[in-house]
Amino acid sequence: MRTDTGQVFKLEDYRPSDYLIPETNLEFRLSPQATIVTAILTIERRAGVAASAPLVLDGDGLTLKRIEIDGKKAKPADLLIGPDQLTILKPPAAGRFRLLIATEVAPAGNEALMGLYRSNNVYCTQCEAEGFRRITYFLDRPDILSVYTVRIEALRDEAPLLLSNGNPVDKGDLGDGRHYAIWHDPFPKPSYLFALVAGNLGKVADSFVTMSGRKVELGIYVEPGKENLAGYAMDALKRSMQWDEEAFGREYDLDVFNIVAVSDFNMGAMENKGLNIFNDKYVLADQETATDADFANIEAIIAHEYFHNWTGNRITCRDWFQLCLKEGLTVFRDHEFSADQRSRAVKRIAEVRTLRAHQFPEDQGPLAHPVRPRRYREINNFYTATVYEKGSEVVRMIRTIFGAEAFRAGMDLYFERYDGEAATIEDFIKVFEGASGRDLSQFALWYHQAGTPNLTVSSTHNPAAQEFTLEIEQSVPPTPSESRKRLMHIPLAFGLIGAGGEPVTYSGVEGASVEDGVIHVRKRRHLVRFSGVAERPAVSLNRGFSAPVTLAVEQKADDQFFLARHDSDAFSRWQAFNTLLTDALIVAFRETLGGKQPDFAPRLTELAGSIASDETLEPAYRALALTLPADADIARDIGKNIDPDAIHAARQALALAIATANREPFAQLYDRLADKAAFSPDATSAGRRALRNILLDYLSLLPGGAALAVVHFQSATNMTDRAAALTVLAHRHHASPEANTALAAFEKKYAADPLVMDKWFQIQASVPGPQAVDTVRVLTAHPAFSMSNPNRVRSLIGTFSGANQTGFHRPDGEGYRFFVQTVLEVEKRNPQVAARLATALRSWRSLEPGRQAKAREALLAIARAENLSADLRDIVERTLA
């Protein structure tokens, strides 16, 4: 484990390397305890670099066995070997030479899961961001593009399957039970995209014919016996390949495309060229073991990693500061894919909920950073919602500004101009400026400036002049290291709606650039006047969530109720109702703190019933609308002096009020939605299940609710319904005989399936209340739990700390004390996972004073630990700053 070095990397310090590595030949002689890696590198001095310039290669935890330069053993006096570097002090004077480096690594002992490691007796690699240096000494940076040829040797009984990047070249027996395989990738790639997999795996095979008529062999490799669980992933892969051809004109370029599912993985998946390695939870699925959410995630992540072939692999990022160039852009692409495969409106709402739940708190706290950071101490800590989700929103805004046709033209130019190169954000922006002739310098601040902009909007109507005016003011709150903010270019989609729900037209507009239903907010204050508007309209703002901003709109509740019923923009209609729910919950929170019983307006609970019964709306949409803002969402909007118990009580009271007011229609709709057809993971069927399960949650609050949930649990024919009923019983009827019986039955049925047991851990870790920390502590000793497996840790510890506001933030601080012990224990094995867990305390300053003090003590306790990894120390010190 690399402990903290204190080094800070800055964007302004970037400079090209003195040397290039145009060709890389690797030979692996695999062994669990002592794998020998022999790298033969073609080194080329960059033009203009002095012959005396040393060659400095990155390394981490390597045992150097041999080093030769142009076939001759290197002299010890010509080398400097440190814990993180190998320096050749006197490279050959010739501009090009061959460097042989033999290293030894121990895959079986690699619990950090970076570099070469073992997962269930399968050798696999994870090299992003800086894992390749744990395999061999190398210029381990994204702008060093090399053509790789890889030879793998292993015992056939131990590893009958030998995979790497590119196309297969050769294979054969070596005697003594050993065999080999050779792979060649003709496309230059950075070291972070290198991949190797070797082991005993089952295969699901298929093929795809590209738009130019080439046949590509497809393979998904899983643990033997689980091949039947990979069918949906294969179908998603083929749909992704076809969609990328149709939507972006991008064709796959190798003869084979392989996916491997492993059970120990720090991330969701990795886009290694031609050999994607996946966390098995995003590959394996059937109706008995996977929920509808699992199926949707598999579809999206399979697509995401495949789309990286062009946005990340063929065009990679020049340095890690440009990470959003591949990740944010590819998230946008996978969002568009899912929207086309499913429901665009439902998908958009889900995207925004995710952004607000994860990225908005990041922007509002000590870990705030721009979409393109300017500095970092540990790059693994910048795989964040800001880089991914906000990065996607920035790309979406570019499309909003230019329109779909011009956006596609810009993307085509980007692929043409930068194919085979390591690009920057500036390169990406320039293609759209060049294709349109427009200046995007102000818009580019979305990449360079941290924080969530806020728009304050008020409106007036002058009936005599037939003029409707919007006053719009923008501000960006200060963030760490940025107290003064520059004005942003915000594309604000809007609509004016008449009393009958029809769009209101206007004869002219002044005060801002308004194009195709979008107000381009560029100044601090705009007075946007619409002429020819005879009657006061309701105004629908940020339609489709056209910009990732917060809105403070001076708007009557009547307008919000009107928009919740009549807005033609599906997102804004949902937003209007969600705003009404949020406002009611904030009032209820304050009433709860004051010792009052919350009281909710009848028209709000009636509106909930109206939306639930509106057959013109998709069931999935209705399910999202009926899902109350989460405890953390309410805390974010309140902003300070947060008491999680009071928020939870207010949320419970509103849920009961809605259930009570709509008991009969909810019960009738619940019965009508009973699924009598065979299970299908398609969006329509999933939407019906989602609506029925949210209705179950409401009905469970009423008399007879536990019995209804038991029947739902026992009659379930799929994991979606079974897990939903179990969640209702555990959360709404905690510690009841019904809940305990259902939890025991679920455990007994799925004890041998780790991914399903993750759901069991997750459900219990999220049960609200002060008992949660004791429940989680006991579950860490369960035979199915392991501190070494990231999925287990995330399902139990991650859920408790990130999704259980009342349990984690227990007033006496016991949740924090348990958290400190657990994070430090995880860190000994896997610093990356520990660092991500630690972000659960990023909003500690928003808590009420008592909890705030205890949270700070917890962070200080972690900071004082000895030999803290760079990953964890970076997060803790920034959180405390």
N, C-alpha and C positions, 0 to 999 in steps of 0.2 A: 504494500500500500504506500503510495506516494504521500508523504505528509506535507504540511504547508511549507511552500518555499517563499511566500511573500511576494512573488513576482507579479506585476501587473502588466498586462498586454494592452497596448493602445493602438487604435486604428491609425493614428497619424504616424506611428513608428513603422508601418508596413514598408518593406522593401523586398524586391525579388531576391531569391536565393542566389548565391554565387555559382551554384552548380545545379545541373539538371540530371535526371535519371530517365533517359528515353526508353530503356529496356530493363525489365526486371525478370530474372529467372529464379524461381524458388523451388527448393526440394525439401519435402517434409518426410522424415522418417519417424512415424508416429509411435509414441509410447506414452502410457498414462503418466508416468513419473519423470520421464526423461526423453522428450521429443527433441530431435536434432533438426534444426532449420538451417539449411545452407542457401544463402542468397548470393547470386552472382549478378552484380549490378553494373550496367554500363553507365559510367559517370562522364558527364560532359560539362566542361567549364563554360559558363555563360560568356558571350562575347564582351570584351572590354574588362573582364575581371583579371586581376594580376595573377600570374602563375604562382606566386607565393601565398595566395589566399588559402587558409586552411579549410578543410572539408569537415564540417561539424554535423554529425548525425544524431538523431534523437533515439533514446532508448529508455526502458523502464523495467527494472527488475530482471535484466538478462544476465545469463552466464556466457561470457565470450569464450568460445572454444578454439577458434582459428580465424586468422585474417590474412589475406593475400592480396597483393596489388600486381596486376598484370602477371599472374602466375608465380610470384615470388612472395615468400613469407615476409610480412611487414616487421620492421625492427621495433622493438619496444620503445626505443628512444623517440621514434617518430609518431607515437600514439599518446593520447591522453584518454584514459578510461574512467569515467565518473558514473555516478548513480543514474544520471539522466542523459548522458551524452557520450559519444565516441568521437574523438577529434583526431583526424589525420593531419598532422602538422605540416608535412611536406608532400603534398600530392605530386604525381608525375607532372613534369613541365608540359608534356603534350596535352592538348586540349581535351582528349578523350582517353579514358582508360577503363580497365575492368577491375572491379573490386569484389573479392569473395569474402563473405562473412559467415561463419558458422556459429550459431548460438544454441543454447540448451534452455528449454522451458519445461515446466511441469504442469500440464493441463489439469490433471486430477486435483491439484491443490489450489486452483485458481477460483476462489469463491467470489472475487470481484466481478467475474463474468465479463471481463474486458480482455481482448487479445484472444489467445487460443485456450479453450477450457473444455470441460466435459459436462454434458447434461444427460443424465440417465444413460451413461456409458456411450454416448455419442460425442465425438469430437466436433466442436463448432467454434466459430469465431464471431467476435463483435469488435469492429475496428473504428467505428465512429464514436467520439470525435478523434481521440488520440490513442486508440488501442493497438494500431499496427506496430508501434514502437515497443510493445510488450511481446512481439514475435521476433523481430529482428531490428538491427540498427538501420535507420532510414531517414530521409528527409520527409518526416511525417507531417506534411502540410498540404492543404487542398490544391495549391497551384503547381504541384509537381505531378505532372501527368506522365504515366509510363505504360508501356505495353507489357502485359504479364504473360509468362508461360510458367505453369505450375506442375510439378511432378510430385505425386503423393504415394508413399509406400506405407503399407500396414499389414498386419496379420489378417488374412482373409476371414478367419472365423470371428475375429473381433470387429472388423470393419469391412464387410463385403461391399459396401457402397462407398465410393470415393468421388467427391464432387468439388468443383471449384468454379470460378467465373469463366464465362465465354463458351466456347464450343469444345466438345471432346475430340482429342487428337489421337490418342493411343491408350491401350491398356494391355495387361498381360501378367503371367505368373513369374515369380522370381525364385521359386523353390523355397524349401523350409517353411511352407505354409504362408508365405508372404506374396503380395501382389502389388501392382502399381497401376496408376492412371495418370495421363497427361492431359492438361487443359490449356487452351490458348484463347486469350481475349484480344481480338485485333483492335479494339477501341482503347486509346489511351485513357487511363483513369487515375484518380488520386488514390493514395494508399488506404484511405478510409473506406473505400468501396471494395477492398479485397475480401474474399470469403472462401472458407473451406469447411466442408462437412464430411465426416467419415463415421460410419457406424452401420448398424443393422436396422434398416428402416423399410417399411412397406411403401409401395408406390401406387398412386392413382395417375394413370396416363391418359392423355387426350392430345389433340392437335388443333391448330388454328391456321387458317389460310389468310395471309395478309392481303391488303388491297392491290398489291402488285403481283399476287399469285404465288408467293413463297409459302411453303408449308413449315410451320414452327412446331416442334415437338414440345409438349407441355408435360411437366411432372410435378406432382405434389407428394412430398415424402413425409410420412408420419410414423409414429410407433406402430410396430406390427400389430395387427388386429383392430386398428382404428381407421382403416382405409374407408370404411363406410361412412365416416364422419367428415370426409373431405369433399364430398360431392358439391355442396353449396359453394365452397371456396373456389372450386374449379369453374363452376358456372359463372361466378362473379368475375373471375380472371378473364374468361373469354368475352364477357360483356364489356369489361374494361378495355380490352384490346380493340374491340370493334368501335366503342364509343370514342376512343382517342383518335382513331382514324377519321371518324365522321365529324367530330367537334373541333379538332385541332390539326387534322391532316398528318398525324404522327404515326408512323408505321414501325413495328418492332424490327430489330436489326440483326439479331443472332439466329442461329439454327435451332436453339433450345431455350426454353425458359423454365427454370426450376424454382420451386418453393419448398422450404424445409420447415417443419413445425417442431420446436423444441420446448421443453417444459421449464427451463431456467433461462430467463431473458430479462434484461433490465428495461427494455422498451416494449413497444407494441410490435414493431417489426423493423427490418432494415433492408434498404433497397439495393444491396450489393448487385453489381452488374450481372444480370442473367441468373443470379442465385440469391433470391430473397430469403432471408432467414426470419421466421416469425415466432413470436410467442404463441404457443399452441392454442391459447384461448381465442385467437383471431383466425383460426383455421378450422377447428373441430366443432361440428354442430349437427344435431338432429333435434327433432321435436321433444325428445325425452330428456335431453341434457342442456339445451340452449334456449334462451328466451328470445323473443322477437328483437329485443335490443341487441342481443348477441349476434343474430343474423344480420342486422343492419350494420353493426360494427365490422363484422367480417367483410361484408360487401364494400364498405367505405375504405377499410385499411388495405384490403387486397388491391383496390383501385389506386389508392394513394401511392403504395410502393411501386406498382407497375408504372404509374404516370411519372414517377421519378426517372424512368429510363431516359426521358428527354429533359425534364426540368429537375436536374440534379446530377445526372450521370453524363449524358452527351454534352450538356452545358452544366458545369459545376460552378462552385463559388470560389472566388480568388483566395479568400481567407475566411476565417470563422466569423468575422464581423458581418460577412454577407450571408449568414446562415438563412435569413428570411428569404433570400433570393431563390433558394430551392424549397424551403419548407412552407413559407407563406403562400408562394405561388402554387405549390402542389396541393396544399390544403384547399385553395380556391378551386382547383381543378377537380378534386375529389368531391367537394361540395356540389359543384355543378353536375357531376356524374350522378350523385345520389338524388339530386333534385329531379333529374330527368328520369331516373329509374323509379322514383317513388312519387311523392307529392311535393311540388316546389314550395307551396305555402307552409306545409308542416315542417319540411326540412329547414326552411328559413327561420321559423320560430325556434326550433331546436338549436340551431347554430347560435342565435342571439342569446338564448338562455345559457348556453355554455360559455359564451364570451363574457356575459355579465357575471356569471358565477366564478369564473377563474381569472379572466384578464382584467376586468375592472378593478377588483381588489388589488391585483398586482400593480396597476397604474396608480392606485391611491395609497400605496404603502411604501415601506422602506426598500422593497426590491424592485421598484419601478425602474424601467430602462427603455430607451427607444427601440423601435422595431429593428433598427440596426444599431446595436450597442456601439459605444465608442471606446469602451475599455472592459476588460474582464480579468479575473484572477484564475477562474476555473471555468473552462468553456462548457463542461457538462452541465453547469448550472444555468445555462442560457438556452436550454431546450424548453422554452417557456410558452405560456399562452400568448404572450406578447409577440414572440417571433412567429408562432404558428397561426393562432386565430386572428390576432390583430393584423398580422402580415397578410392573411387572406383578405381581410376587410379592405386593406389598402389597394390590393389588386382589384377587388370588386368596385371600388370607387373609380379607378381608372376606367373600367368598362362603363360605369355610369356616366362619366364625363364625356367619353368619346362615342358611346353607343356600341352595340354588339358588332356591327360590321367593321368599323374602324379598329375596334379592339382586336378582332381576329387578324386584321391586316398587320397591326403592330406585333402581334405574337408571331405571325409568319416571318416577319422581318427579323425578329429576335432569334428564332431558330436558324434562319439562314445566315445571319451575321456572326453568331457566336457558337455555332456547332463545333465541338471539339476544343472549346476554350474554357478558361476559368474566369468568370465574369463578375461584375460588380453591380450594385444598385444603380450607379450612374449609367452604366451600359444599358440597363433595363429601361430606365426613364428616357434615355436618348432615343430609343427606337420609336417610342410613342410621340415624342416631340418631332422626330424626323418624319414620321408617317403623317402627322397632322399639321405640322407647322405651328403648333401652339407651345407656349412657354409653360413648363410644369415646375419651375423653380420654387414657387410658393407651395404647390401641392407636395413637393418632395419633403417638406417638413414632417409629413406623416412618418417618414422613415427615420428622420434625424432627431425628433423631439419627443420626449416621453410625456405621458399624461393623457387623460381623457378630456377632450374639450367639452365645455358646457355651453349650451345655447339657451338664453333666456328670451322668451317670445311672448309678446302681448299683441292684441289686435284691437282695432277700432273700425267702426263702420259709419260712414256719413251718408245717410239715405238721400239727402238733398242733392249732394254731389255725385251720388251713386259711386262712391269710392270706398274700397276696403283696404285697410293698411295693416301690414305686419311690421312690428318693430322687433328686430332680431339683434341681439348682442351676443358676442362670443367671448369666452375667457378660457384660459387653460390654467388650472391650479399649479402651484409650484410642486416640483418633485425633487428628490435628492440630487444635489449638484446642479439643479436648474431652477433658480428662483424666478428668473424673468423669462417669459415665454413670448415667442413671436406669433403673429396672427396666422391662422391656418386657412387653407382653401377647403371649404366644407360643402360638398354637394348635397343639398337638402331637398329630397323629393317631397312633394306636397300635393294636396288636392283640396279644392273648395267644394263643399257639398251643400246642396239646397235642402229645404225642409222636407221634401219628398224623397230624399236619398239620391237625387240625381246630381251629376257633376255640374258645377256652376261655371259658366264661361265668362270671360272678361274681354274687353275690347283693347286694352293696352296695359302695360306694366312699366314702371320706372323705379329706380332706386337700387337695382341689382341686376345682374345678368340672369335671365330666366330662360331656360331652354328645355323643351320636351318634358315639362313638369318638374324641373329641377331648379331651385334657387341656388346660385353659386355664391355662397357666403365667403367673402374674402376680407372684409373690413371688420373693425371692432363693432361697428353699429351700422345697420342698414334699416332704412325706412322704405319698405317695398309697397308701392301703391298700385292697386289693381283698379282700373277704371271700368265703368260700365257694369257695376255690380249693384243691382237694384235693392236686393234684400241681403240682410246679414247672413253669411254662410257659416257653417261649421268648418273648421280648418283641420285637415289631417296632415300631420307633419312627420317627417323622416319615414316616409312610406317605404316598405320593404327594408327598413333599417338601412337607408342609403348611406349613412355615415355612422361610425362607432362613437357616438357622442351621448351625453346625457342632456335631457331636455327639461327645462323648467318653464312650463307653459301656463300663463295666466288664462285659465279656461274654466268655465263654470262646470259643475258636476253634470248639469243637464247635457252639455255638449259631449262629455265623455260617455254618458249613457246612450246618447244618440249615435255616436260613432261606433260604440260596441254593438249596436244593432244594425247600422246601415252603411258603415264604411265599405266601399267596394274593394279597397286594398285589404287583402286577407291578413297581412301582418299587422297593419295599423288597427284593424278591428280587434284582433287579439290584444294588441298593446293597450287599447282603450279599456278593455275589461280588466286586464292585468293591473293597470294603473289604479282603477277603482278598488280592486282588492288590496293593493299595496297601501293606498291611502287609508282604507278602513283598518288595516292591520296596524298601521303606525298609531292611529288614534286609540285602538284597543290596547296597544302596548302601553301607552301613557296612562290609560285608565287603569290597567292592571297594576302599574307601579303605584298609582294613587289609591289602590285598594278598592276600586270600583269594578263592578261586573260589566264587561264590555257589552255594548248594545249596537246592533247592526241594522242599517236601514232595510226595511222590507223589500224595497225595489232592487237592492243589490242581490239578495238571496233569490228573488223572483227572476232576476236577469240570469243568474246561474242556471236555474231550471229551464228558462227559455232557450239558452244556448245548448243545453244538454239535449233538448228535444227537437232542435232545428234540423230537420232532415235534409235541408239544402247544404248543410256543412258536412264535411267528411268526418267520420267517427274519430279518426286520429286527431283532427283539428279540435273537435269538441273535448277530447280527452286532455289535450294540452291546455285548453282554456279553463277547464275545471281543476287543473292542478294548481293549488295555491302556491304563491311565492314561498320559497324555502326559508327556513329560519335565517340562513346566512344572507339571503337576498334582502330580507327586511333589515337585518343588522347593517348591511352596506348602505341602505337608503337612510337609515337613522343617523349613522355616521359616528357617533361618539356616546360615551357612557352607556355602553351596551350591557344589558342584563339578559343573557340568553334564556333564562327561565321565564322571564316575563314575555319575551317574544314568543316562546313556544306556547305559553298559556293563551296568548292572544290568537295564535294560529289555530289552536285546538278549539277555541270558542267559536271562531268563524266557521270552521269545518262543521261543527255541531249545528250551528244556526242554519247553514245551507242544507244540511241533511234533514233537519227537522222541517224546514219550510217546503221541502221537495220530496218528502218520503214516498208518497204514492207514485208520482211520475218517475222517480228514480227507480223504484222497485219494478214498475211495469217495463221500463226500458231495459233494465238489467235482465229481466226474463226474456224479452224479445231478442236480445243480443246473444243468447245462448248459442254456441257454435255447434250446429248439427252436421256440418260438412266435414270431410277429411281435412286434417291439418295442412295448412300451406303457410309458408313464411312470407307470402306476398304482402304488399303494403296495405291493400284493402282488408285482408283478413287480420293482419296485425292491428290495424286501426280499430276494428270491431272489438278485438280482445282488450286493447288499451282502454277503450271507453267503458267496457263492462267492468274491468278491474278497478277503474277509478270510482265507478259507481259502488262497487263492493266496499271500497274504502270508506265512502260516506255512509253507506247503510250499516256498516259495522259499528258505527257510533251510536246507533239507536237500539232500543230493546230488541233482543233476539239477534243482534249483530254477530256475536261470537258463533252461534249455531249456524248462521248463514255462511260464515267464512269456513267453518269446518266442512260443510257440505261441498263448498267450492273446492276446497283442498282435496277432499276425498274423491271427488268426481272428475278432477282435472285429467285431461288426456295429453297435456303438454307441459313443458317446464314453465312457460310464461304464466299460465294460470296457477300452477302449483306454487311457484315462488311468490306470486302476488298474494295468494291466500295466506301463505306462511308469514309473509311480511305483515299483513293486516293483523293476524293473530298475535304475532310477537310484539308489534308496536301498539296496537289498540287494546290488547287484552294481555298485557305483559304478566308473566308468572301465573296465569290462569291454568287450570288443568287442560283446557283445550289447546292453549299455546304450547305447553310443555309436551303434550302428547304428539302434536304435529311436528315439533322440532325433533323429537326422538324418532318418529317414523321417517322423517326426511333423512336424518343421519344414517339410520339403518339401511335405507334403500340405496343411498349413494356413497356409502363409506369408501368404496373402492375407486371412486371417480374424483380426482383432485380438483378439476375445474368446477364440478358441481358443489363440492364441499366448500370451495371459495364462496359460493353464494350463501351457504349455511353460515359461514363465519361472518360474512358481510351483513346479513340480516340481523344477527345478534349484536354485532358491534355498533349498529346504527339505532338500536332501541334507545329512545331518549330517557333521561332520568339519571339520578345520582348513582344508581347501582351499576351503570355501564362500565365504569373502570374496573370494578370487581369481576364482572362477567368476562371482560376482555382478558384480564390477568389470568383467570382460570383457563380460558381457551388457549392461551399460549402454551399450556402444558398438554393440550390435546394431541393424540398420536398423529393426527392428520396435519398438524401445523408444523411449520419449519421456518426458523429465522433465516435459513439459507436460500429459500425460494422467494423471489420477488413477488410472485402472484399471491402466495400465502400472506406475506407481510403486508402487501397493499390491501388485501381483502379484509384483514383484521385490524392491524394498527393504522393503516392509511384511512380506512373507513371511520374508525373511532375518532381519530384526530381531525379529519377533514370534513366529516359529514354528520357528526353527532355534537351539536353545539352545546346542549345541556350536559351531556356526559363528560366531554373533554374539558369544558370550562366550568367544572364543578367548583362552587365557591370556596371550598377549603383547599383547593390547589392539588388534590390528590391525583387528578387526571394529568396534570403537568408533571408531577413527580414520577408517575409511572412512565410517562412519555420520555422523560430524560433518560431513565434507565434503559428503555427499549431502543431509543435512537442510538445510544452509545454502544449497545450490544450489536445492533445491526451494522453499525459503522465498522466494527472489527472485521466483518466479512465483506461488506459491500458499501463503500463510501457513497456511491451514486444514489443508491436507494435511501440511505440515511439522510443525505442532503435534501432529497425531495420530500421526505417525511417532515423535515424541520421547517419547511415553508408553511406548515399548518399554523405557525405562530406569527405569520407576517403581519396580521392585523391586531396585534396585541395592544397597541396604543388606543384602539377604539373601545376597549372594554371599560367597564366601570372601575373605579380606583382600586377596589380590593382585588379583583381578578387581575387587573393590570399589573399590580405589584408582584403577584405570585407568578404570572407569566414571565415577567422580567427576571425573576429569580431562577426560573427554569432555563431561560436562555443563557444566563450567566453561568449556571452550573455546567452546561454543555461547553461553553467557551473556555472554562477553566480546566477541562479534561486534558490529560497529557496525550501527546503524539496525535493530535487531532488531524484528520485528513484535510487536504486542501479543499475538497468539495464541501465538507461540513463546516469548516471554519469560515469559509467565504459566505455561506448563507447566514450563519449565526451573527457574524460581525456586521454584515450589512443590515440585518434585521434589528440589531441593537443600536446602530448608528443614529 
